[in-house]
Structures are given as structure tokens and as C-alpha cells.
């Protein structure tokens, strides 16, 4: 992966992020701490993990050269409302977006140190970010359905907020 490929990958995530934000908006305020699937994260924990780790930290670790492990409890502690959850999602996306736009080809090839003493290269971290984001977005679809809600079609990009809709430079929308 080079920076041109990174831009295309990130643009695809931008579109999917628009749908993910719409799904977060659908979570009823009084169900943020529900655990729709026993033994898995609560709805709030899932969304926080998705945006703090899978979006923001996995983008920021590339230029930093080191990934930080941020626990769900620590990240969820300040989130007491759906408004706060949505703000965290938007802030995380904006921070990650700014970082991704500044990543260089050299950073994509450089090592990123991980907590367990291993290292991966930056482009691998971007691949993990993409995979983790889509994996957790799929879990969010399941959570909404278990709450009796019908999530948006996974390719309904045209109903995203304007900044998350297909742009002229976007060549692939499905």
C-alpha cells in the first residue's frame, strides 16, 4: 500500500463511516448500556471501541510508530449520553482523517511497535483498521436488529451526511 492506495482505502471507510454514524444515531438513549449479545460488549462499549481503537488509534499509531492499548472501561467512562457518544465518534473520525491525510509512504513502510513486543509496518495497521472497522460495524448491525431496529442498507451512501456521501473522485460506491 502506498499513499494513493491509502487514500482510496480511506475514502471507502469514509463512506462506511457515514452509515456507521447513522446507526449510532439509531441506538436508543436508554439502551446504550444494553448487552444485546450475552458475553459481548454493550452497545456503548462496541461503538467506543470501534471509534477509539479501530478508527483513531490505528490511524494515529502509523506516524507515531507505536500503538497504545486503550481499554473499553477507560474510554467509556466519560460517555454518559448518546450525544457524548456521537461526539466521540465524530471527534475520533476527524482526528483519524487528519492523520491519514498526512501519512507518508515512508510511514506506511515503517515499523509500528505493539504492546506484546511485536511490530508490524504502517500499511498493515491501516489494513487492520479497515478490517476492524468493518467487523465492528457488522456487529452494530446485529445489535440494532436485536434491539428491534432496522439499520440502513450497508451501501446506502447517498443518505449519509454530505461529508460522507460519494464524491466526484469516488469511483467505486459498492
C-alpha positions in Angstrom: 0.0 0.0 0.0 1.2 3.5 -0.9 -0.4 6.8 -0.1 -2.6 6.7 -3.3 -3.9 3.3 -2.2 -4.3 4.6 1.3 -6.4 7.5 0.0 -8.7 5.0 -1.8 -9.0 2.8 1.2 -9.7 5.7 3.5 -12.3 7.1 1.1 -14.1 3.7 1.2 -14.0 3.9 5.0 -15.4 7.5 4.9 -18.5 6.2 3.0 -18.9 3.3 5.5 -18.4 5.7 8.4 -21.4 7.8 7.3 -23.6 4.7 7.6 -22.0 3.8 11.0 -22.7 7.2 12.3 -26.4 6.8 11.2 -26.5 3.5 13.1 -25.1 5.1 16.2 -27.8 7.7 16.0 -30.4 5.0 15.9 -29.3 3.4 19.3 -32.0 4.4 21.8 -30.6 6.6 24.6 -31.9 4.2 27.2 -30.2 1.2 25.6 -26.6 2.4 25.4 -25.5 0.1 28.2 -27.6 -2.8 27.0 -25.7 -6.0 26.2 -27.8 -7.4 23.2 -25.5 -10.4 22.9 -24.5 -12.1 26.2 -20.8 -12.1 26.8 -20.1 -9.4 24.3 -19.6 -5.6 24.7 -22.5 -3.3 25.5 -23.7 -1.1 22.6 -21.8 1.8 24.0 -18.6 -0.3 24.5 -18.8 -1.6 21.0 -19.2 1.9 19.5 -16.4 3.4 21.7 -14.1 0.5 20.8 -14.9 0.9 17.1 -14.0 4.6 17.1 -11.3 4.9 19.7 -9.3 1.9 18.7 -10.4 0.8 15.2 -10.6 4.3 13.7 -8.5 6.7 15.7 -5.7 4.7 17.4 -5.0 2.5 14.4 -4.6 5.6 12.2 -2.6 7.6 14.8 -0.2 4.8 15.5 1.2 4.8 12.0 3.0 8.2 12.2 3.7 7.7 15.9 5.4 4.3 15.3 3.7 2.7 18.3 0.1 1.6 19.2 -1.4 2.3 22.5 -3.9 -0.1 24.1 -6.9 1.8 25.3 -9.2 -0.2 27.5 -13.0 -0.1 27.0 -13.6 1.0 30.6 -11.2 3.9 30.4 -12.6 5.0 27.0 -16.3 4.6 28.1 -16.0 6.3 31.5 -16.8 9.9 30.2 -19.6 8.7 27.9 -22.9 9.2 29.7 -25.3 10.0 26.9 -25.9 9.4 23.2 -24.8 12.9 22.4 -21.5 12.3 24.1 -21.1 9.0 22.2 -21.8 10.7 18.9 -19.4 13.5 19.7 -16.7 10.8 20.5 -17.4 9.2 17.1 -17.2 12.4 15.2 -14.1 13.7 17.0 -12.4 10.3 16.5 -13.2 10.3 12.8 -12.0 13.9 12.3 -8.7 13.2 14.2 -8.1 10.0 12.3 -9.0 11.7 9.0 -6.5 14.5 9.6 -3.7 11.9 10.5 -4.4 9.7 7.5 -4.2 12.6 5.1 -0.7 13.4 6.5 0.7 9.8 6.4 3.7 9.4 4.1 4.8 6.4 2.0 7.8 6.1 4.4 5.4 5.9 7.4 3.4 3.2 5.7 6.7 1.1 5.4 8.0 1.9 8.9 7.6 -0.3 11.9 4.8 0.2 14.4 5.6 -1.3 17.8 2.8 -3.2 19.5 2.2 -3.9 23.2 3.3 -7.5 23.1 6.7 -6.7 21.8 5.9 -7.4 18.1 6.0 -4.9 15.3 4.0 -4.5 12.1 4.5 -2.0 9.4 2.3 1.0 9.0 0.4 -0.3 6.0 -0.5 -3.4 7.9 -2.0 -1.2 10.7 -4.2 0.6 8.1 -5.4 -2.8 6.8 -6.2 -3.8 10.4 -8.1 -0.5 10.9 -10.2 -1.2 7.8 -10.9 -4.8 8.8 -11.7 -3.9 12.4 -13.9 -1.1 11.5 -16.0 -3.2 9.1 -16.1 -6.1 11.6 -17.4 -3.9 14.4 -19.8 -2.1 12.0 -21.2 -5.6 11.3 -21.7 -6.2 15.0 -23.5 -2.9 15.2 -25.9 -4.1 12.5 -26.6 -7.2 14.6 -27.1 -5.1 17.8 -29.6 -2.8 16.2 -31.6 -5.8 14.8 -31.6 -7.4 18.2 -33.0 -4.1 19.6 -35.9 -4.4 17.1 -34.5 -1.7 14.8 -33.8 -1.9 11.0 -30.4 -0.5 10.2 -29.7 1.3 6.9 -28.7 -0.7 3.9 -24.9 -1.2 4.1 -24.4 0.6 0.7 -26.9 3.4 1.2 -24.2 6.1 0.9 -26.5 8.6 -0.7 -28.4 9.2 2.5 -25.3 9.8 4.5 -24.5 13.3 5.8 -23.0 15.3 3.0 -19.4 14.8 4.0 -19.8 11.0 3.9 -21.5 10.8 0.5 -19.8 9.7 -2.7 -17.7 12.5 -4.2 -16.7 13.1 -7.8 -13.4 11.5 -7.1 -15.0 8.4 -5.6 -15.1 5.9 -8.5 -16.5 2.9 -6.6 -19.5 3.1 -4.4 -20.4 -0.6 -3.9 
